[in-house]
Amino acid sequence: MCPLQDSCCSDLSSRTSIFPYAWKLVQHYHVGGNNAATYAGILIASFALAEALTSYLWGVASDKYGRKPVLLFGCCGSIVSLLIVGFADSFWLALLGRSIGGLLNGNQGVVQTMVAELVTNPEHEARAYAVMPFVWSVGTMLVRDLMISGTMMSLLLTIFAGTCYWRLPLLQIL
């Protein structure tokens, strides 16, 4: 169950890590003017839209090629997506990165299927399915609340100040 939980946290970090700074990122790209909030919403929603369009295909792929390869591919897709967004120098490249993250990450349905396959005793199904929302909540607290908008971000800014990484748009807006 632990790799499944890690996969859920990976999906969560890809999906929600942009929430605290999306509006400021859009302003940094000088897109939208007074409608920066609308463009921030588009940037945020592009991941979920792309994931919704491809989640069925990832389920079919997991039936054909196996659950683990699809989960690993989804996690790698999250890494690529976050790197594209982190290094993006325009709104459209960041939007492409977010969309790629959604296209390459259909882990939620695959994880639910794996839980159903792993639990052989019907008495344990409720407990197994209850773990996933718990992991989602813990991941939200750790990734979005503490690391992005809290103490960890000020520590990272202190570490990277004055280095070559400081030129990254993502660090400049914070």
Secondary structure, DSSP 8 states (H G I E B T S, - for coil): -HHHHHHHHHHHHHHHTTTTTHHHHHHHTT-SGGGHHHHHHHHHHHHHHHHHHHHHHHHHHHHHH-HHHHHHHHHHHHHHHHHHHHH--SHHHHHHHHHHHHHT--HHHHHHHHHHHH--SGGGHHHHHHHHHHHHHHHIIIIIIIIITSHHHHHHHHHHTTSGGGGSHHHHT-
